Amino acid sequence: MLKFEFCEICYSDYVWLLSTYTPSGRVDKRLDRDPRDRTIAELGLAGWQMVGVLSATSGHISRYYFQRPMP
């Protein structure tokens, strides 16, 4: 059975955060100012596939979800 790992890019309060989820927990990395396009391109090159987007204008929260097969 194919297994996946997941990550998300979250934008809230003018801060970009990349979170990677593993069985041992969540790892957060604060990103440079507005690096969304560059980060999405880098994730694609690393084998991540975008699987969902949640965008809300109230509170300026956006989330981009990615998955890739586990090695």
GROMACS elastic network, one bead per residue, 0.5 to 0.9 nm:
[ bonds ]
;  ai    aj funct       b0    kb
    2    69     6  0.68307   500
    2    70     6  0.77509   500
    3    68     6  0.84786   500
    3    69     6  0.57838   500
    3    70     6  0.56632   500
    3    71     6  0.85923   500
    4    67     6  0.62032   500
    4    68     6  0.54218   500
    4    70     6  0.50577   500
    4    71     6  0.88071   500
    5    20     6  0.81068   500
    5    21     6  0.67845   500
    5    22     6  0.67649   500
    5    66     6  0.84485   500
    5    67     6  0.56123   500
    5    68     6  0.56847   500
    5    69     6  0.63672   500
    5    70     6  0.59010   500
    6    19     6  0.86456   500
    6    20     6  0.61806   500
    6    21     6  0.55501   500
    6    22     6  0.76000   500
    6    48     6  0.83557   500
    6    65     6  0.73933   500
    6    66     6  0.56697   500
    6    68     6  0.67658   500
    7    18     6  0.71762   500
    7    19     6  0.54367   500
    7    21     6  0.57743   500
    7    22     6  0.89552   500
    7    48     6  0.85014   500
    7    64     6  0.84305   500
    7    65     6  0.60538   500
    7    66     6  0.53104   500
    7    67     6  0.64832   500
    7    68     6  0.89862   500
    8    17     6  0.80935   500
    8    18     6  0.58040   500
    8    19     6  0.52991   500
    8    20     6  0.66295   500
    8    21     6  0.84604   500
    8    63     6  0.65564   500
    8    64     6  0.53626   500
    8    66     6  0.60264   500
    8    67     6  0.88116   500
    9    16     6  0.69098   500
    9    17     6  0.56271   500
    9    19     6  0.64152   500
    9    20     6  0.89670   500
    9    36     6  0.79495   500
    9    39     6  0.86722   500
    9    40     6  0.86247   500
    9    62     6  0.80485   500
    9    63     6  0.55864   500
    9    64     6  0.50791   500
    9    65     6  0.67094   500
    9    66     6  0.84940   500
   10    15     6  0.80260   500
   10    16     6  0.57377   500
   10    17     6  0.51885   500
   10    18     6  0.64882   500
   10    19     6  0.79035   500
   10    61     6  0.71565   500
   10    62     6  0.57254   500
   10    64     6  0.65544   500
   10    65     6  0.88181   500
   11    14     6  0.64776   500
   11    15     6  0.55848   500
   11    17     6  0.64844   500
   11    34     6  0.89105   500
   11    36     6  0.89958   500
   11    60     6  0.72872   500
   11    61     6  0.53985   500
   11    62     6  0.51026   500
   11    63     6  0.64415   500
   11    64     6  0.89150   500
   12    15     6  0.54782   500
   12    16     6  0.68380   500
   12    17     6  0.84078   500
   12    59     6  0.71460   500
   12    60     6  0.57945   500
   12    62     6  0.68767   500
   12    63     6  0.88513   500
   13    16     6  0.85902   500
   13    59     6  0.72283   500
   13    60     6  0.65917   500
   13    61     6  0.74667   500
   14    33     6  0.83128   500
   14    34     6  0.83033   500
   14    60     6  0.78406   500
   14    61     6  0.89103   500
   15    30     6  0.75736   500
   15    31     6  0.76196   500
   15    32     6  0.84327   500
   15    33     6  0.73937   500
   15    34     6  0.79690   500
   16    29     6  0.87222   500
   16    30     6  0.61366   500
   16    31     6  0.53544   500
   16    32     6  0.72323   500
   16    33     6  0.72134   500
   16    34     6  0.67837   500
   16    35     6  0.76184   500
   16    36     6  0.77615   500
   17    28     6  0.66528   500
   17    29     6  0.57394   500
   17    31     6  0.56741   500
   18    27     6  0.82207   500
   18    28     6  0.57564   500
   18    29     6  0.51793   500
   18    30     6  0.63774   500
   18    31     6  0.69153   500
   18    39     6  0.88829   500
   19    26     6  0.65134   500
   19    27     6  0.54780   500
   19    29     6  0.63547   500
   19    30     6  0.87416   500
   20    25     6  0.84868   500
   20    26     6  0.57223   500
   20    27     6  0.52135   500
   20    28     6  0.66096   500
   20    29     6  0.85697   500
   21    24     6  0.80927   500
   21    25     6  0.60424   500
   21    27     6  0.64937   500
   21    28     6  0.89530   500
   22    25     6  0.52299   500
   22    26     6  0.61549   500
   22    27     6  0.79987   500
   23    26     6  0.82600   500
   31    34     6  0.78082   500
   31    35     6  0.67656   500
   31    36     6  0.87487   500
   31    39     6  0.87459   500
   32    35     6  0.58079   500
   33    36     6  0.87071   500
   34    37     6  0.81101   500
   35    38     6  0.55085   500
   35    39     6  0.58957   500
   35    40     6  0.85011   500
   36    39     6  0.51799   500
   36    40     6  0.60340   500
   36    41     6  0.85928   500
   37    40     6  0.52461   500
   37    41     6  0.62744   500
   37    42     6  0.86961   500
   38    41     6  0.51708   500
   38    42     6  0.62088   500
   38    43     6  0.86748   500
   39    42     6  0.50189   500
   39    43     6  0.61112   500
   39    44     6  0.86019   500
   40    43     6  0.51085   500
   40    44     6  0.62552   500
   40    45     6  0.87810   500
   40    48     6  0.87644   500
   40    50     6  0.84742   500
   40    64     6  0.89590   500
   41    44     6  0.51264   500
   41    45     6  0.63817   500
   41    46     6  0.87360   500
   42    45     6  0.51480   500
   42    46     6  0.62763   500
   42    47     6  0.88796   500
   42    48     6  0.87313   500
   43    47     6  0.64568   500
   43    48     6  0.52012   500
   43    49     6  0.76842   500
   43    50     6  0.88924   500
   43    66     6  0.83610   500
   44    47     6  0.52201   500
   44    49     6  0.61870   500
   44    50     6  0.81306   500
   45    48     6  0.72960   500
   46    68     6  0.88995   500
   47    67     6  0.84004   500
   47    68     6  0.60499   500
   47    69     6  0.82001   500
   48    66     6  0.58114   500
   48    67     6  0.53622   500
   48    69     6  0.82915   500
   49    65     6  0.83909   500
   49    66     6  0.51898   500
   49    67     6  0.53611   500
   49    68     6  0.60975   500
   50    53     6  0.80535   500
   50    64     6  0.71333   500
   50    65     6  0.57431   500
   50    67     6  0.66002   500
   50    68     6  0.89727   500
   51    64     6  0.79555   500
   51    65     6  0.56556   500
   51    66     6  0.53479   500
   51    67     6  0.67646   500
   52    63     6  0.82108   500
   52    64     6  0.60084   500
   52    65     6  0.50133   500
   52    66     6  0.70929   500
   53    62     6  0.74673   500
   53    63     6  0.56851   500
   53    65     6  0.61355   500
   54    61     6  0.81674   500
   54    62     6  0.56578   500
   54    63     6  0.50157   500
   54    64     6  0.65290   500
   54    65     6  0.83605   500
   55    60     6  0.80566   500
   55    61     6  0.62293   500
   55    63     6  0.63220   500
   55    64     6  0.84800   500
   56    59     6  0.71264   500
   56    60     6  0.61416   500
   56    61     6  0.53830   500
   56    62     6  0.60582   500
   56    63     6  0.88607   500
   57    61     6  0.66465   500
   57    62     6  0.81630   500
   58    61     6  0.71389   500
